[in-house]
């Protein structure tokens, strides 16, 4: 079963671009919520994440954090587990 990935982002943020690229390179579909000029959506993100910076990323119901946390999960191999991409023995 595919897990839902949600990314709150802005169009030109380099960390948002990097997060989108990492997810796309893994073949992961994700819902992107652009907060550029959308105060209500940014407020929703801030309330959910407790952070004002972008990107803010969720895998399923788990808040991963921003790009740095996403990349760290990827380096450790845990991102594939969260995404359900781990190879079965």
N, CA, C and O atoms as a CHARMM CRD file, in Angstrom:
* protein
*
  356
    1    1 UNK  N      0.84700  -1.18100   0.00000 PROA 1      0.00000
    2    1 UNK  CA     0.00000   0.00000   0.00000 PROA 1      0.00000
    3    1 UNK  C      0.89100   1.24200   0.00000 PROA 1      0.00000
    4    1 UNK  O      1.82600   1.35100   0.79300 PROA 1      0.00000
    5    2 UNK  N      0.59200   2.14900  -0.87900 PROA 2      0.00000
    6    2 UNK  CA     1.40000   3.36700  -0.99100 PROA 2      0.00000
    7    2 UNK  C      1.10100   4.31000   0.16800 PROA 2      0.00000
    8    2 UNK  O     -0.05000   4.49000   0.56500 PROA 2      0.00000
    9    3 UNK  N      2.15200   4.90100   0.69500 PROA 3      0.00000
   10    3 UNK  CA     2.00500   5.85400   1.78200 PROA 3      0.00000
   11    3 UNK  C      1.85300   7.24800   1.16900 PROA 3      0.00000
   12    3 UNK  O      2.43400   7.54300   0.12500 PROA 3      0.00000
   13    4 UNK  N      1.07400   8.09100   1.82300 PROA 4      0.00000
   14    4 UNK  CA     0.87100   9.44900   1.34300 PROA 4      0.00000
   15    4 UNK  C      2.00700  10.34000   1.81900 PROA 4      0.00000
   16    4 UNK  O      2.33200  10.35600   3.00600 PROA 4      0.00000
   17    5 UNK  N      2.61000  11.07900   0.89800 PROA 5      0.00000
   18    5 UNK  CA     3.66700  12.03000   1.23000 PROA 5      0.00000
   19    5 UNK  C      3.13900  13.42000   0.91300 PROA 5      0.00000
   20    5 UNK  O      2.63600  13.67400  -0.18100 PROA 5      0.00000
   21    6 UNK  N      3.26100  14.31600   1.88500 PROA 6      0.00000
   22    6 UNK  CA     2.79600  15.69100   1.73000 PROA 6      0.00000
   23    6 UNK  C      3.96900  16.62700   1.96100 PROA 6      0.00000
   24    6 UNK  O      4.70900  16.49800   2.93700 PROA 6      0.00000
   25    7 UNK  N      4.12400  17.58300   1.03500 PROA 7      0.00000
   26    7 UNK  CA     5.21300  18.54700   1.12200 PROA 7      0.00000
   27    7 UNK  C      4.63200  19.95400   1.03200 PROA 7      0.00000
   28    7 UNK  O      4.05900  20.33200   0.01000 PROA 7      0.00000
   29    8 UNK  N      4.78300  20.71600   2.09400 PROA 8      0.00000
   30    8 UNK  CA     4.46900  22.14400   2.05100 PROA 8      0.00000
   31    8 UNK  C      5.73400  22.83100   1.55200 PROA 8      0.00000
   32    8 UNK  O      6.81900  22.59400   2.08400 PROA 8      0.00000
   33    9 UNK  N      5.60600  23.67200   0.54300 PROA 9      0.00000
   34    9 UNK  CA     6.80100  24.25800  -0.05200 PROA 9      0.00000
   35    9 UNK  C      6.50500  25.61400  -0.67500 PROA 9      0.00000
   36    9 UNK  O      5.36600  26.07800  -0.72400 PROA 9      0.00000
   37   10 UNK  N      7.58100  26.22200  -1.14600 PROA 10     0.00000
   38   10 UNK  CA     7.46600  27.40100  -1.99700 PROA 10     0.00000
   39   10 UNK  C      8.17000  27.08700  -3.30600 PROA 10     0.00000
   40   10 UNK  O      8.96500  26.15100  -3.39100 PROA 10     0.00000
   41   11 UNK  N      7.87500  27.85700  -4.29200 PROA 11     0.00000
   42   11 UNK  CA     8.32900  27.56300  -5.64300 PROA 11     0.00000
   43   11 UNK  C      9.84600  27.60200  -5.81200 PROA 11     0.00000
   44   11 UNK  O     10.42300  26.71300  -6.43900 PROA 11     0.00000
   45   12 UNK  N     10.49100  28.62100  -5.26000 PROA 12     0.00000
   46   12 UNK  CA    11.90300  28.82400  -5.55400 PROA 12     0.00000
   47   12 UNK  C     12.85500  28.50500  -4.41400 PROA 12     0.00000
   48   12 UNK  O     14.06200  28.70600  -4.55600 PROA 12     0.00000
   49   13 UNK  N     12.35900  28.02200  -3.30400 PROA 13     0.00000
   50   13 UNK  CA    13.21200  27.65600  -2.16300 PROA 13     0.00000
   51   13 UNK  C     14.14400  26.51200  -2.57700 PROA 13     0.00000
   52   13 UNK  O     13.67600  25.46900  -3.03300 PROA 13     0.00000
   53   14 UNK  N     15.46500  26.70100  -2.42000 PROA 14     0.00000
   54   14 UNK  CA    16.39400  25.64300  -2.84000 PROA 14     0.00000
   55   14 UNK  C     16.21500  24.33700  -2.06000 PROA 14     0.00000
   56   14 UNK  O     16.43800  23.25500  -2.60300 PROA 14     0.00000
   57   15 UNK  N     15.81600  24.43400  -0.79700 PROA 15     0.00000
   58   15 UNK  CA    15.58500  23.21400  -0.01200 PROA 15     0.00000
   59   15 UNK  C     14.32300  22.50300  -0.47800 PROA 15     0.00000
   60   15 UNK  O     14.25800  21.27400  -0.45800 PROA 15     0.00000
   61   16 UNK  N     13.32500  23.26700  -0.89700 PROA 16     0.00000
   62   16 UNK  CA    12.09800  22.67300  -1.44300 PROA 16     0.00000
   63   16 UNK  C     12.40400  21.96100  -2.75300 PROA 16     0.00000
   64   16 UNK  O     11.92500  20.85300  -2.99700 PROA 16     0.00000
   65   17 UNK  N     13.20400  22.60500  -3.59100 PROA 17     0.00000
   66   17 UNK  CA    13.59600  22.00800  -4.86900 PROA 17     0.00000
   67   17 UNK  C     14.35300  20.70600  -4.61900 PROA 17     0.00000
   68   17 UNK  O     14.10700  19.70500  -5.29100 PROA 17     0.00000
   69   18 UNK  N     15.26900  20.71900  -3.65900 PROA 18     0.00000
   70   18 UNK  CA    16.05100  19.52300  -3.34000 PROA 18     0.00000
   71   18 UNK  C     15.15400  18.40300  -2.81000 PROA 18     0.00000
   72   18 UNK  O     15.34400  17.23800  -3.15800 PROA 18     0.00000
   73   19 UNK  N     14.18100  18.75300  -1.97200 PROA 19     0.00000
   74   19 UNK  CA    13.26000  17.73900  -1.43300 PROA 19     0.00000
   75   19 UNK  C     12.43000  17.12500  -2.55000 PROA 19     0.00000
   76   19 UNK  O     12.26900  15.90600  -2.61000 PROA 19     0.00000
   77   20 UNK  N     11.90200  17.96600  -3.43500 PROA 20     0.00000
   78   20 UNK  CA    11.12300  17.45200  -4.57200 PROA 20     0.00000
   79   20 UNK  C     11.97600  16.52100  -5.42900 PROA 20     0.00000
   80   20 UNK  O     11.51500  15.46300  -5.85700 PROA 20     0.00000
   81   21 UNK  N     13.22300  16.92100  -5.67700 PROA 21     0.00000
   82   21 UNK  CA    14.12500  16.11700  -6.50500 PROA 21     0.00000
   83   21 UNK  C     14.39900  14.75900  -5.84600 PROA 21     0.00000
   84   21 UNK  O     14.35600  13.72600  -6.51400 PROA 21     0.00000
   85   22 UNK  N     14.67500  14.76100  -4.55300 PROA 22     0.00000
   86   22 UNK  CA    14.95700  13.50700  -3.85500 PROA 22     0.00000
   87   22 UNK  C     13.76600  12.55600  -3.95100 PROA 22     0.00000
   88   22 UNK  O     13.93000  11.37400  -4.25100 PROA 22     0.00000
   89   23 UNK  N     12.57200  13.07700  -3.69700 PROA 23     0.00000
   90   23 UNK  CA    11.37600  12.24000  -3.75900 PROA 23     0.00000
   91   23 UNK  C     11.11500  11.74800  -5.18100 PROA 23     0.00000
   92   23 UNK  O     10.77500  10.58200  -5.38000 PROA 23     0.00000
   93   24 UNK  N     11.27200  12.62300  -6.16300 PROA 24     0.00000
   94   24 UNK  CA    11.06700  12.22000  -7.56200 PROA 24     0.00000
   95   24 UNK  C     12.08300  11.17300  -7.98200 PROA 24     0.00000
   96   24 UNK  O     11.73800  10.21700  -8.67800 PROA 24     0.00000
   97   25 UNK  N     13.34200  11.34400  -7.56300 PROA 25     0.00000
   98   25 UNK  CA    14.38500  10.36200  -7.90200 PROA 25     0.00000
   99   25 UNK  C     14.07000   8.98800  -7.32600 PROA 25     0.00000
  100   25 UNK  O     14.47600   7.97100  -7.88900 PROA 25     0.00000
  101   26 UNK  N     13.35600   8.95000  -6.22000 PROA 26     0.00000
  102   26 UNK  CA    12.94800   7.68500  -5.61600 PROA 26     0.00000
  103   26 UNK  C     11.65700   7.14900  -6.24400 PROA 26     0.00000
  104   26 UNK  O     11.21800   6.04600  -5.91900 PROA 26     0.00000
  105   27 UNK  N     11.05500   7.92600  -7.13800 PROA 27     0.00000
  106   27 UNK  CA     9.81500   7.50000  -7.77400 PROA 27     0.00000
  107   27 UNK  C      8.60700   7.62200  -6.87400 PROA 27     0.00000
  108   27 UNK  O      7.61100   6.92200  -7.05500 PROA 27     0.00000
  109   28 UNK  N      8.69900   8.52500  -5.89300 PROA 28     0.00000
  110   28 UNK  CA     7.62900   8.68100  -4.90900 PROA 28     0.00000
  111   28 UNK  C      6.68000   9.79600  -5.35100 PROA 28     0.00000
  112   28 UNK  O      7.10400  10.92400  -5.60300 PROA 28     0.00000
  113   29 UNK  N      5.41300   9.46800  -5.43800 PROA 29     0.00000
  114   29 UNK  CA     4.40200  10.48800  -5.71300 PROA 29     0.00000
  115   29 UNK  C      4.14600  11.24300  -4.41600 PROA 29     0.00000
  116   29 UNK  O      4.13800  10.64900  -3.33800 PROA 29     0.00000
  117   30 UNK  N      3.93700  12.54400  -4.52000 PROA 30     0.00000
  118   30 UNK  CA     3.68000  13.33900  -3.32000 PROA 30     0.00000
  119   30 UNK  C      2.72200  14.45900  -3.63900 PROA 30     0.00000
  120   30 UNK  O      2.63300  14.93100  -4.77300 PROA 30     0.00000
  121   31 UNK  N      2.00300  14.87500  -2.60700 PROA 31     0.00000
  122   31 UNK  CA     1.11000  16.02000  -2.72300 PROA 31     0.00000
  123   31 UNK  C      1.90400  17.24500  -2.30800 PROA 31     0.00000
  124   31 UNK  O      2.45100  17.29500  -1.20600 PROA 31     0.00000
  125   32 UNK  N      1.96700  18.22100  -3.17900 PROA 32     0.00000
  126   32 UNK  CA     2.69600  19.44400  -2.86900 PROA 32     0.00000
  127   32 UNK  C      1.70100  20.56400  -2.60000 PROA 32     0.00000
  128   32 UNK  O      0.80700  20.82700  -3.40500 PROA 32     0.00000
  129   33 UNK  N      1.86900  21.21400  -1.46400 PROA 33     0.00000
  130   33 UNK  CA     1.01100  22.32400  -1.09000 PROA 33     0.00000
  131   33 UNK  C      1.87200  23.58100  -1.08700 PROA 33     0.00000
  132   33 UNK  O      2.68500  23.78800  -0.18600 PROA 33     0.00000
  133   34 UNK  N      1.68600  24.41300  -2.09800 PROA 34     0.00000
  134   34 UNK  CA     2.49600  25.62300  -2.24900 PROA 34     0.00000
  135   34 UNK  C      1.96000  26.72000  -1.34300 PROA 34     0.00000
  136   34 UNK  O      0.80300  27.12400  -1.45100 PROA 34     0.00000
  137   35 UNK  N      2.81800  27.19400  -0.45200 PROA 35     0.00000
  138   35 UNK  CA     2.40700  28.23400   0.48700 PROA 35     0.00000
  139   35 UNK  C      2.77200  29.63100   0.00600 PROA 35     0.00000
  140   35 UNK  O      2.50800  30.60800   0.70800 PROA 35     0.00000
  141   36 UNK  N      3.37800  29.75100  -1.18600 PROA 36     0.00000
  142   36 UNK  CA     3.72000  31.07000  -1.72500 PROA 36     0.00000
  143   36 UNK  C      2.46500  31.94900  -1.77200 PROA 36     0.00000
  144   36 UNK  O      1.49300  31.60400  -2.44400 PROA 36     0.00000
  145   37 UNK  N      2.48100  33.04100  -1.08700 PROA 37     0.00000
  146   37 UNK  CA     1.36800  33.98900  -1.14500 PROA 37     0.00000
  147   37 UNK  C      0.06300  33.45400  -0.59900 PROA 37     0.00000
  148   37 UNK  O     -0.98800  34.04500  -0.84900 PROA 37     0.00000
  149   38 UNK  N      0.09200  32.36200   0.13500 PROA 38     0.00000
  150   38 UNK  CA    -1.12900  31.78400   0.67800 PROA 38     0.00000
  151   38 UNK  C     -1.00200  31.75200   2.20700 PROA 38     0.00000
  152   38 UNK  O     -0.55900  30.76100   2.78800 PROA 38     0.00000
  153   39 UNK  N     -1.39400  32.83700   2.82800 PROA 39     0.00000
  154   39 UNK  CA    -1.22900  32.98800   4.28000 PROA 39     0.00000
  155   39 UNK  C     -1.97700  31.90900   5.05800 PROA 39     0.00000
  156   39 UNK  O     -1.47800  31.42600   6.07500 PROA 39     0.00000
  157   40 UNK  N     -3.15000  31.52900   4.60000 PROA 40     0.00000
  158   40 UNK  CA    -3.94100  30.51800   5.30800 PROA 40     0.00000
  159   40 UNK  C     -3.24900  29.15800   5.26800 PROA 40     0.00000
  160   40 UNK  O     -3.20100  28.45200   6.27600 PROA 40     0.00000
  161   41 UNK  N     -2.71700  28.79200   4.11100 PROA 41     0.00000
  162   41 UNK  CA    -2.02500  27.50900   3.98000 PROA 41     0.00000
  163   41 UNK  C     -0.72200  27.50600   4.78000 PROA 41     0.00000
  164   41 UNK  O     -0.36800  26.49800   5.39200 PROA 41     0.00000
  165   42 UNK  N     -0.01200  28.63300   4.77400 PROA 42     0.00000
  166   42 UNK  CA     1.22200  28.73100   5.57000 PROA 42     0.00000
  167   42 UNK  C      0.88500  28.63100   7.06500 PROA 42     0.00000
  168   42 UNK  O      1.61600  27.99100   7.82100 PROA 42     0.00000
  169   43 UNK  N     -0.21000  29.25500   7.48900 PROA 43     0.00000
  170   43 UNK  CA    -0.62600  29.17300   8.89300 PROA 43     0.00000
  171   43 UNK  C     -0.98200  27.73000   9.26000 PROA 43     0.00000
  172   43 UNK  O     -0.65300  27.26500  10.35100 PROA 43     0.00000
  173   44 UNK  N     -1.65000  27.03200   8.35400 PROA 44     0.00000
  174   44 UNK  CA    -1.98600  25.61800   8.57700 PROA 44     0.00000
  175   44 UNK  C     -0.70000  24.80000   8.76000 PROA 44     0.00000
  176   44 UNK  O     -0.60000  23.98700   9.67900 PROA 44     0.00000
  177   45 UNK  N      0.28000  25.02400   7.87500 PROA 45     0.00000
  178   45 UNK  CA     1.55500  24.31900   7.95500 PROA 45     0.00000
  179   45 UNK  C      2.25300  24.60500   9.28300 PROA 45     0.00000
  180   45 UNK  O      2.75500  23.69200   9.93900 PROA 45     0.00000
  181   46 UNK  N      2.28100  25.87600   9.67000 PROA 46     0.00000
  182   46 UNK  CA     2.95200  26.28200  10.90000 PROA 46     0.00000
  183   46 UNK  C      2.29600  25.64500  12.11600 PROA 46     0.00000
  184   46 UNK  O      2.98000  25.20000  13.03700 PROA 46     0.00000
  185   47 UNK  N      0.97000  25.60300  12.11500 PROA 47     0.00000
  186   47 UNK  CA     0.26300  24.99200  13.23300 PROA 47     0.00000
  187   47 UNK  C      0.54500  23.49500  13.31300 PROA 47     0.00000
  188   47 UNK  O      0.77500  22.96300  14.40000 PROA 47     0.00000
  189   48 UNK  N      0.52800  22.81100  12.16400 PROA 48     0.00000
  190   48 UNK  CA     0.76300  21.37100  12.14200 PROA 48     0.00000
  191   48 UNK  C      2.21100  21.02100  12.48200 PROA 48     0.00000
  192   48 UNK  O      2.47000  20.07200  13.22200 PROA 48     0.00000
  193   49 UNK  N      3.15600  21.79800  11.93400 PROA 49     0.00000
  194   49 UNK  CA     4.57600  21.45400  12.07000 PROA 49     0.00000
  195   49 UNK  C      5.23500  22.11100  13.27100 PROA 49     0.00000
  196   49 UNK  O      6.23600  21.61700  13.78900 PROA 49     0.00000
  197   50 UNK  N      4.67300  23.21900  13.70700 PROA 50     0.00000
  198   50 UNK  CA     5.33700  23.98400  14.75700 PROA 50     0.00000
  199   50 UNK  C      6.55800  24.72300  14.23400 PROA 50     0.00000
  200   50 UNK  O      7.41300  25.15500  15.00700 PROA 50     0.00000
  201   51 UNK  N      6.63300  24.86300  12.92500 PROA 51     0.00000
  202   51 UNK  CA     7.75000  25.53200  12.25800 PROA 51     0.00000
  203   51 UNK  C      7.21000  26.42600  11.15200 PROA 51     0.00000
  204   51 UNK  O      6.14200  26.17600  10.59300 PROA 51     0.00000
  205   52 UNK  N      7.96800  27.46900  10.84900 PROA 52     0.00000
  206   52 UNK  CA     7.53000  28.38800   9.79400 PROA 52     0.00000
  207   52 UNK  C      8.32500  28.21300   8.50300 PROA 52     0.00000
  208   52 UNK  O      7.94900  28.76100   7.46700 PROA 52     0.00000
  209   53 UNK  N      9.41700  27.45800   8.55800 PROA 53     0.00000
  210   53 UNK  CA    10.27200  27.30000   7.38600 PROA 53     0.00000
  211   53 UNK  C      9.72800  26.22900   6.44800 PROA 53     0.00000
  212   53 UNK  O      8.97600  25.34300   6.85600 PROA 53     0.00000
  213   54 UNK  N     10.12100  26.33100   5.19700 PROA 54     0.00000
  214   54 UNK  CA     9.76100  25.32600   4.19100 PROA 54     0.00000
  215   54 UNK  C     11.03400  24.67700   3.68200 PROA 54     0.00000
  216   54 UNK  O     12.10300  25.28500   3.72000 PROA 54     0.00000
  217   55 UNK  N     10.92500  23.45000   3.20600 PROA 55     0.00000
  218   55 UNK  CA     9.72800  22.61400   3.15900 PROA 55     0.00000
  219   55 UNK  C      9.41800  22.00600   4.52600 PROA 55     0.00000
  220   55 UNK  O     10.28000  21.91600   5.40000 PROA 55     0.00000
  221   56 UNK  N      8.18500  21.60000   4.67700 PROA 56     0.00000
  222   56 UNK  CA     7.75900  20.77200   5.80200 PROA 56     0.00000
  223   56 UNK  C      7.13900  19.52900   5.17300 PROA 56     0.00000
  224   56 UNK  O      6.25900  19.62200   4.31700 PROA 56     0.00000
  225   57 UNK  N      7.61000  18.37600   5.60800 PROA 57     0.00000
  226   57 UNK  CA     7.31000  17.12700   4.91700 PROA 57     0.00000
  227   57 UNK  C      6.70300  16.11700   5.88600 PROA 57     0.00000
  228   57 UNK  O      7.18000  15.93100   7.00500 PROA 57     0.00000
  229   58 UNK  N      5.63900  15.47300   5.42200 PROA 58     0.00000
  230   58 UNK  CA     5.00400  14.38000   6.15300 PROA 58     0.00000
  231   58 UNK  C      5.04500  13.12800   5.31100 PROA 58     0.00000
  232   58 UNK  O      4.81900  13.17600   4.10100 PROA 58     0.00000
  233   59 UNK  N      5.33000  12.01400   5.94100 PROA 59     0.00000
  234   59 UNK  CA     5.19500  10.69700   5.32000 PROA 59     0.00000
  235   59 UNK  C      4.10800   9.99800   6.11600 PROA 59     0.00000
  236   59 UNK  O      4.29700   9.61900   7.27200 PROA 59     0.00000
  237   60 UNK  N      2.97100   9.84000   5.46900 PROA 60     0.00000
  238   60 UNK  CA     1.79700   9.37200   6.20200 PROA 60     0.00000
  239   60 UNK  C      1.45400  10.42300   7.23800 PROA 60     0.00000
  240   60 UNK  O      1.36000  11.60800   6.91600 PROA 60     0.00000
  241   61 UNK  N      1.26600  10.00100   8.47900 PROA 61     0.00000
  242   61 UNK  CA     0.94600  10.93500   9.56100 PROA 61     0.00000
  243   61 UNK  C      2.19700  11.41000  10.30100 PROA 61     0.00000
  244   61 UNK  O      2.10600  12.21200  11.23000 PROA 61     0.00000
  245   62 UNK  N      3.35300  10.91600   9.88800 PROA 62     0.00000
  246   62 UNK  CA     4.60000  11.26800  10.57700 PROA 62     0.00000
  247   62 UNK  C      5.24200  12.51300   9.97600 PROA 62     0.00000
  248   62 UNK  O      5.54800  12.55600   8.78400 PROA 62     0.00000
  249   63 UNK  N      5.44100  13.52100  10.81800 PROA 63     0.00000
  250   63 UNK  CA     6.12500  14.73300  10.37800 PROA 63     0.00000
  251   63 UNK  C      7.61000  14.42700  10.32500 PROA 63     0.00000
  252   63 UNK  O      8.22500  14.13700  11.35100 PROA 63     0.00000
  253   64 UNK  N      8.18400  14.49100   9.14300 PROA 64     0.00000
  254   64 UNK  CA     9.61000  14.21000   8.94500 PROA 64     0.00000
  255   64 UNK  C     10.43000  15.44300   9.29400 PROA 64     0.00000
  256   64 UNK  O     11.51500  15.32800   9.86600 PROA 64     0.00000
  257   65 UNK  N      9.92200  16.61200   8.95500 PROA 65     0.00000
  258   65 UNK  CA    10.64600  17.86600   9.16000 PROA 65     0.00000
  259   65 UNK  C     10.91600  18.51200   7.81400 PROA 65     0.00000
  260   65 UNK  O     10.08100  18.46900   6.91100 PROA 65     0.00000
  261   66 UNK  N     12.08500  19.10800   7.69200 PROA 66     0.00000
  262   66 UNK  CA    12.46900  19.77100   6.45700 PROA 66     0.00000
  263   66 UNK  C     13.38500  18.90900   5.61000 PROA 66     0.00000
  264   66 UNK  O     13.49600  17.70000   5.81800 PROA 66     0.00000
  265   67 UNK  N     14.04600  19.55500   4.64200 PROA 67     0.00000
  266   67 UNK  CA    14.91600  18.80300   3.74100 PROA 67     0.00000
  267   67 UNK  C     16.07900  18.14800   4.47700 PROA 67     0.00000
  268   67 UNK  O     16.42800  17.00500   4.18100 PROA 67     0.00000
  269   68 UNK  N     16.67700  18.84700   5.42100 PROA 68     0.00000
  270   68 UNK  CA    17.82500  18.26700   6.13400 PROA 68     0.00000
  271   68 UNK  C     17.44500  16.94700   6.79700 PROA 68     0.00000
  272   68 UNK  O     18.20100  15.97800   6.73100 PROA 68     0.00000
  273   69 UNK  N     16.28900  16.90700   7.42900 PROA 69     0.00000
  274   69 UNK  CA    15.83000  15.68000   8.07700 PROA 69     0.00000
  275   69 UNK  C     15.49600  14.60400   7.03900 PROA 69     0.00000
  276   69 UNK  O     15.79400  13.42700   7.24300 PROA 69     0.00000
  277   70 UNK  N     14.88100  15.01000   5.93500 PROA 70     0.00000
  278   70 UNK  CA    14.55400  14.06900   4.86100 PROA 70     0.00000
  279   70 UNK  C     15.82800  13.43800   4.31400 PROA 70     0.00000
  280   70 UNK  O     15.89200  12.22300   4.12900 PROA 70     0.00000
  281   71 UNK  N     16.84500  14.26200   4.05400 PROA 71     0.00000
  282   71 UNK  CA    18.11100  13.75900   3.52000 PROA 71     0.00000
  283   71 UNK  C     18.81000  12.84700   4.52300 PROA 71     0.00000
  284   71 UNK  O     19.40200  11.84100   4.13200 PROA 71     0.00000
  285   72 UNK  N     18.74900  13.18600   5.81600 PROA 72     0.00000
  286   72 UNK  CA    19.36500  12.34300   6.84300 PROA 72     0.00000
  287   72 UNK  C     18.67600  10.97400   6.89700 PROA 72     0.00000
  288   72 UNK  O     19.33900   9.94600   7.02800 PROA 72     0.00000
  289   73 UNK  N     17.34600  10.97100   6.79500 PROA 73     0.00000
  290   73 UNK  CA    16.61400   9.70000   6.76600 PROA 73     0.00000
  291   73 UNK  C     17.02000   8.88100   5.54700 PROA 73     0.00000
  292   73 UNK  O     17.16400   7.66100   5.63100 PROA 73     0.00000
  293   74 UNK  N     17.20400   9.55200   4.41800 PROA 74     0.00000
  294   74 UNK  CA    17.60400   8.85700   3.20400 PROA 74     0.00000
  295   74 UNK  C     18.99300   8.24000   3.37300 PROA 74     0.00000
  296   74 UNK  O     19.20400   7.07800   3.02800 PROA 74     0.00000
  297   75 UNK  N     19.93600   9.01500   3.90100 PROA 75     0.00000
  298   75 UNK  CA    21.30200   8.51200   4.09800 PROA 75     0.00000
  299   75 UNK  C     21.34100   7.30300   5.03600 PROA 75     0.00000
  300   75 UNK  O     22.14600   6.39000   4.85500 PROA 75     0.00000
  301   76 UNK  N     20.46300   7.31200   6.03800 PROA 76     0.00000
  302   76 UNK  CA    20.45200   6.21300   7.01700 PROA 76     0.00000
  303   76 UNK  C     19.68900   4.98900   6.51300 PROA 76     0.00000
  304   76 UNK  O     19.75900   3.92500   7.12800 PROA 76     0.00000
  305   77 UNK  N     18.96300   5.12700   5.40600 PROA 77     0.00000
  306   77 UNK  CA    18.15000   4.02900   4.89500 PROA 77     0.00000
  307   77 UNK  C     16.74300   3.99500   5.47700 PROA 77     0.00000
  308   77 UNK  O     15.90400   3.21200   5.03200 PROA 77     0.00000
  309   78 UNK  N     16.48500   4.83400   6.46000 PROA 78     0.00000
  310   78 UNK  CA    15.16300   4.83400   7.10700 PROA 78     0.00000
  311   78 UNK  C     14.07000   5.41800   6.22400 PROA 78     0.00000
  312   78 UNK  O     12.89900   5.07600   6.38900 PROA 78     0.00000
  313   79 UNK  N     14.43200   6.30100   5.28100 PROA 79     0.00000
  314   79 UNK  CA    13.41100   6.89600   4.41800 PROA 79     0.00000
  315   79 UNK  C     12.73300   5.82600   3.58000 PROA 79     0.00000
  316   79 UNK  O     11.51000   5.82900   3.44000 PROA 79     0.00000
  317   80 UNK  N     13.51600   4.91000   3.02300 PROA 80     0.00000
  318   80 UNK  CA    12.91700   3.83600   2.22900 PROA 80     0.00000
  319   80 UNK  C     11.93500   3.01900   3.06000 PROA 80     0.00000
  320   80 UNK  O     10.88100   2.61800   2.56700 PROA 80     0.00000
  321   81 UNK  N     12.28500   2.77200   4.32800 PROA 81     0.00000
  322   81 UNK  CA    11.37600   2.04000   5.22500 PROA 81     0.00000
  323   81 UNK  C     10.07700   2.81300   5.40100 PROA 81     0.00000
  324   81 UNK  O      8.99100   2.24600   5.27500 PROA 81     0.00000
  325   82 UNK  N     10.18500   4.11600   5.69200 PROA 82     0.00000
  326   82 UNK  CA     8.98600   4.93800   5.89000 PROA 82     0.00000
  327   82 UNK  C      8.11100   4.96200   4.64600 PROA 82     0.00000
  328   82 UNK  O      6.88400   4.95500   4.73200 PROA 82     0.00000
  329   83 UNK  N      8.76400   4.99100   3.48600 PROA 83     0.00000
  330   83 UNK  CA     8.03700   5.07400   2.22400 PROA 83     0.00000
  331   83 UNK  C      7.53300   3.71600   1.73900 PROA 83     0.00000
  332   83 UNK  O      6.80200   3.62500   0.75300 PROA 83     0.00000
  333   84 UNK  N      7.93600   2.67000   2.44700 PROA 84     0.00000
  334   84 UNK  CA     7.53200   1.32800   2.03200 PROA 84     0.00000
  335   84 UNK  C      8.30900   0.83000   0.81000 PROA 84     0.00000
  336   84 UNK  O      7.82300  -0.01100   0.05300 PROA 84     0.00000
  337   85 UNK  N      9.52300   1.36100   0.62800 PROA 85     0.00000
  338   85 UNK  CA    10.34200   0.97800  -0.52000 PROA 85     0.00000
  339   85 UNK  C     11.37700  -0.07000  -0.17900 PROA 85     0.00000
  340   85 UNK  O     12.11200  -0.51500  -1.06100 PROA 85     0.00000
  341   86 UNK  N     11.45600  -0.47700   1.08000 PROA 86     0.00000
  342   86 UNK  CA    12.46400  -1.45200   1.49700 PROA 86     0.00000
  343   86 UNK  C     12.21000  -2.78200   0.80700 PROA 86     0.00000
  344   86 UNK  O     11.07400  -3.23400   0.67000 PROA 86     0.00000
  345   87 UNK  N     13.30000  -3.38700   0.38200 PROA 87     0.00000
  346   87 UNK  CA    13.18100  -4.69400  -0.26200 PROA 87     0.00000
  347   87 UNK  C     12.81900  -5.74100   0.79100 PROA 87     0.00000
  348   87 UNK  O     13.33400  -5.71200   1.90900 PROA 87     0.00000
  349   88 UNK  N     11.95200  -6.64100   0.43400 PROA 88     0.00000
  350   88 UNK  CA    11.58200  -7.71300   1.35300 PROA 88     0.00000
  351   88 UNK  C     12.60500  -8.82300   1.23900 PROA 88     0.00000
  352   88 UNK  O     13.10600  -9.09200   0.14800 PROA 88     0.00000
  353   89 UNK  N     12.93100  -9.48500   2.37300 PROA 89     0.00000
  354   89 UNK  CA    13.91300 -10.58700   2.33300 PROA 89     0.00000
  355   89 UNK  C     13.39100 -11.79000   1.60300 PROA 89     0.00000
  356   89 UNK  O     14.09400 -12.79300   1.48400 PROA 89     0.00000
